[in-house]
Amino acid sequence: MSQSINLYKQLLNHKLFNKSVKFGLKRIKLALSLLGNPERKLNNVISVLGESGKFTTLWTLKNFIETNNQTVSTYISPSLQDIRERFYMGDRYLTYKEIKDTIKKIEKLKIPLSVFEVLTLVYIINASKQSVDYCLCEVGALFRLDTTNIFDWPLAQVVTNINLQHKIFLKKKTLDEIIKEDVGSLNNFSKIFIGKQTPYVLKKIKGHLKKNKSKIHYPNSWKLTKKNGLYYYRDKSTTIKLNAKNVCSEGMFSNIAHAVKIALNFNISKKVIVKTLPKLSFPGRFNYLKKGRIKKMLHKNELIMIDGAHSPYDAKNLYNYLKTIKLPKYGIWAMTKNKEPDLFIKEFNNIFKKIITLPIKNENSSVSAKELNKIAIKNKINSETSSSLEEAIRKVSSNEKKLVVCFGSLYFCGSILNKN
């Protein structure tokens, strides 16, 4: 774990690399050119973009592929517990030494890259040496100028839910801008899979893709249905019960159903999909802690769940799930500064008996506990501050049967998983 922290610190303090978000493709394309264009050696690239549901969709697809006795490399962002999580190479993660050696190779190019560009290059350089069947890449934000938009012939482009996240990077900060940035520059010679959207977003997407020559699969080609408390994937010829035991929310089941649609298109059988579903789990996403150090701090009749929800859209999904839980609910809330805490917390009206706010340890962009507390009180939520997770748990823990929900940031969830 300390090696992971040191690697991140090395990147963030590096004189050549910029820790801020820098959109544009010139820098990384120059680096790739000097490296001999390793991105062209990646097999069957699948880009996963959008504002919500990227990881769930990508990870589900990865599991389907592997159960089908095929191999896959993955690039995800962010990592929760360890920098190595970003770089999966078919049957293992990169070692710290491999990551360090690759960074040294990138340093020699003497190109002033962003940290995210460096991380992307670490993946591409190492993935180009692997002989895998598929390469799955999670896009950072706003696909058009995102670092991962460098593949000339992707096999597929997967568009998850588009909403008002990432608007801070745009001039007008509108949903229309986000939609255009995400889908307006999708490759013309690929397969495009569009996930469930609001009617407005879907209409705009269709407008941008009107002249796109790719084979486009719109979300009306499949359905997510619910019967007797169980979710099902349905299309014209196939029905699959989504027996995913570790999945709670409708939003996540929708992402899984989208991945089912893609897998079926890639000739992965219904039998393989059904076999995979019960094994699915997503760290930091509606993730109940059933054992570990943090779990042991609670009474036996208390449940604890962590979720990386950090946007108003994600908050609605979490709210809809929490409404179904009969137990009293207490929140432990932490968040980073580039989000919208006021709009976020408004979605939890009358859900929590109390919220404890705290900063995220080792995260410079964390909003202070005091500021989050002010925002919660402004929204008429019973709230108080704490300086650490342990203190927050002490403040909510009692013999009362309850659900404790830690939420607001994937970085926060990662720190909890490490402590646990």
N, C-alpha and C positions, 0 to 999 in steps of 0.2 A: 504493500500500500504506500509506504514512504517513497518508493521508487516512482510510483505514478505521480504523486504530488510533486516530487522533484523535477520530473519531466515537464509537467505543466508549468512549473515555476521557471524552468529553463527557457521554455518557449515564450512565456509572457514577459520575461525580463531581457530577452535577446535583443541586441541592438539593431539587427537586420530585420527582425520580424515584428509586425504591428499587431497588437492585441485587439484593436478595434475592428468592427465589421467594415470591410472594404469590398464593395461590389465591383464587378468588371472581370473580363476574361483575358485581358492582354498579358498580365503578369504570369498567370498560370500557363497560358498557351506558350509563352516564351520559355518558361521553365521546362515544359513538356517537350518542346522542340529541341532544346539543348540536351535533354535526356534521351533523345532518340524516339520520341513519341510512344512511350510504353502503353498509353491508354488504348492504342490500336490493337494491342495484343490480348485485351480482355474479351472473353467469350460471352456472348449473349447478355449484354448489359441491360439491366432493368432499372430505370430511374423511378424513384418513388417521391412524389412532390405533393405539396398542399400545405395547409395550415394545421390540421388536426388528423391524427390517426395514421401518420406515416410509419412509425415504429411498429405498431400493432399489425398493420397490413404487411409490412416487409417481413417481420419475424414469423408471422403465420405462413407466408409463402415459403420462407426458408425451411420451415419444418416440414411442409408438404413435399418439397423437393428432396430433402434428405430421407424422408420415409420412403420415397419413390426410388431409393438407391442411386440417387444422383448427387453430385457435389455442388457446393455453392460457396462463394466468398461474399462477405457483407461489409459495408461501410456504414456506420450509424453515427448520429450526432444528436444530443451529447452522450458521453459515457456517464453512467451513474456512479459506479464504485471505483473504476480503474480505467486508465487510458487505453489499456489493451482491448477493452470491449469494443472499441471502434473498428478493430481490424481482425476480422475472422477470415481464415484462409483455408477453408475446405474441411479441415478436421481439427483445427487448433487456432488459438489466437497468436498474434505476433508476440515474441518475447521482448522484454525491455531492451535487450542488446540489439535486436533487429531494428527496433524503433529508433534507438540512439544512433546506430550506424547509418540509417536512412536519412535522419536529420542532418548528420555530418555531410552526407552526399549532397543534400539540398543546399546546405550552407555554401558549399564550394561554387554554386552557380552565381552567388553574390547578387541575387535579385531580391529587392525589398518586398517580401510577401507578407500576407496576413497570416495569423496563426492557423486559421481554418484552411487556408490554401496549403500550408505546410502539411497539415494533417491529411488533407485530401491527397497530396503527393505521396505521403508515406503509404497510404492505401494502394494507390495506382502502381507505384514502383514495385511493391511486393506482390500485389495481385497479378501483375503481368508475368510473374515467374511461375504462377500456379496453373495447372491444367484442370480447371473446374468446368462444370457444365453451364453454370450461371454466375453472374456477378450482380449483386443487388446493392444499389447506392441510394442512400437516403439524402435527399436534397436539403440544403441548409434553410434558405428562405428565398422566396421570389425568384423562381427558376431562371428567368431570362438571363440575368447576370450573375447567377450563383456559380460558385467555383466548380460544381459538379456538372455544369452544362458544357462539357467538352468532348462528348462522344458523338462521332459523326453518324454512326449507324447503330443506335440502340435497338435491341430486340423489342423492347416495350417501354412505354411511359405510363406510369400509374398515377392517377390524380386522385388524391384523397380529398376529404372535405375542405373546401375553401371558405374562409371566414375572415373577420377583421383583424386577425393577428398579423404581425409584421408591418402594420401600417406606419410605424414610426420611421421606417426607412424610405417613405415616399413623400413627395411634395404635397399633394392634395389630401393624402391619408384617407382615400375612399376605397370602398369595396370594389368598385369598377377597376381601379388601378391595380389592385391585388390580382383580380381575375386575369387581367391582360398580361401582367408580369408572369403569372404562373403558366398560362396556356397559350398565350399569343405567339410564342416562339418554339412550340413543340415540334419535334422532327417530323418531316413529311413522309418518311419512308419507314414506318414503324407500326407497332400496334399500340393503340391508346385505350386505356381502361379508365373510365370516369366513375368515381365512387358516388355515393348518395349526396345530393346537394339540395339546397332550397330551390324552389321553382325559379326564383330570380337569378340565382347564380348559374343554374343549369342553362337557362335561356341565353345568358351572356357567353357561357362557354361554347355553346353551339354556334353562336355568332362568330366567335374568334376562330373556330375550327371549320367553318363553312368551306374554305378552300384547301384545307389540309388533306393531303393525299393518303394519309395513314388509314389503316383499318381501325375504325373507332367503335368501341363498345360502350354504349351509354347505359346508365343505371336502370333504364326501363326494361332491360333484357333479363333482369333477375329481381327477386323480391326477398326481403327479410320479413317473415311472418312469425306470429306468436300464437301458440295454442296450448292451453292447460299449463301455462307458466314456462313452456319450452320454446326456444327459437328454432326456426327452420330456414334453410336456404332453398329457394324454389326458382326454377326457370322452366322453359317449355317442356323439357324432357327429363329433368332431374329434381328430386327432392332429397335433401339431406338434413337430418336432425343435428343441430349444432351442439353436440354433447361435449361442450368445453367446460369442465368442472370448475376451473379456476377463473372463469370470466363472469363478471357481474352485470355490467351495464349494457344497455341497448346500443349505445354508440360503439362499444368494442365488438359486440356481435355483428354490427353492420360492417365493420372493418374486416372481420373474419369472413363474412359472407362474400365481400368483395374479393378477398384472396381466394376463396373457393371458386368464384367465377374465373379468375385468372388461371388457377391451377387446372381447371377442367379444359380451358382453352389450350393449355400446354400439354394436353393428353395425360394428365395425372388422373388416375382412376378414382371413382367414387369410393372404392374399397380402401385405397390408400388415404384418402381424405378422412374418412370415418375413423380409421385406425389412429390418425394423428391428433384429431380434435381433443380427446381427453388429456393428452400430454401437454397441451398449450398452457403456458404461464408467462406473465409479462411483469418482470420486476418493476416496482415503482408505479404500476398502473392498477388501481383497485386491488392492491396487494395486501392481503391479511397476513400479519406476522403471527405465526403459530408457535414459534419457539425462538429462543435467543435472549440476549442480555436485556434488551429493551422490553420484550414481552414479559420477562420475569419481574420487571419493576411494577407490573400491574397486579391487581388481585385476580384470582382465577375466574371470576365471573365478569371480568372486563375484556372486551375485544379491542384490538387495535388494527387500524387499516391505514396504509399510506397511499397517496395518489398524487401524481405530478401535475394535476390540473393547474394551469396558470393563465388561462384566458377566459373571458366571459363565456365563450362557446363551451369550453371544457367544464366550466363551473356549472352550466346548465345540465350537462350530462351527469356530473357528480350529484347535483341537487336532485335530479329525477330518480337516481338510484337511492339516495339517502331517504327520500320520502317513503320508500317501500320498507324501510327498517323500523320496526316497532320500538326498539330500545331508545332510551334517552341518548342524545349525541352531544359530544364535546369536541371542539376543534382545536388543533394546534397549528397555527398559521405562520408561514414564513414566505418571503417573496423577493424577487430581484427588481431593481429599479426600472428596467426597460419594459416592464409590464404595466398593467392598468389596475392597481389594487382596488381603487374605488368602484370601478365598473364590475370587477371580479367579485368582490364580497357582497355586492347588492343581490347577486343571484341566490344567496343563501338565506333569504328572509325566513325567519321563524323555524330554522332547521336546528340550530345549536342552542343548547341551554347556556353555554358559555364558550368563548374563544380565548385561548392564550396565544399571544403574539411573541415572536422571538426572532433574532437575527440568524442567518445561516452561517455556520462556522466556516472560516477560511474562504469566505466569498465576499470580495470587496464590493460587489454591486448589490449586496443585500440591503433591503429597506430596513431601517431600524425598527425595533420592537415598539418604540414609543410612537413612531409615525403610523405604523399599522394599527396600533391601538386607537389612535385618534380617528382613523378612517372607520374602524369598526363601530366605535361609539357614535360617530356621525350618522352611521346607518342603523342606529338604534339596536345594536347588538351588544349584549353583555360581554365585556372584554376586560382583560388585564394583561400586563406584560410579564415576561420572564427573560432571563439572560441565557438560558440553555434548555435543551430538550429535557434533560433530567429534572430541572426545576419545573418545567411546564407539566411534565407527567405527575410530579408530586402534587401540583395544584389541582389536577382534575381527578386523580385516582382516589377511590374510596370503595366501600363495600357495595355501593349501588351498582347494579347491573347496567352496563352502558357500552356504547361504541365510541372509542376515541379515534378521531380522524386527523391525520397529519397531512397537510395539503398546501398547495400554493407554488411549488417549484420542484422540478425534477432534481435539481442540485440538492435541495433539502431532503428529498427522498433518498438520494444517493448517500448522503451523510448519515441518515438513519440506518440504512442497510449496513453501512460499514460499522456503526456503533453496535448494531444488533449481532 
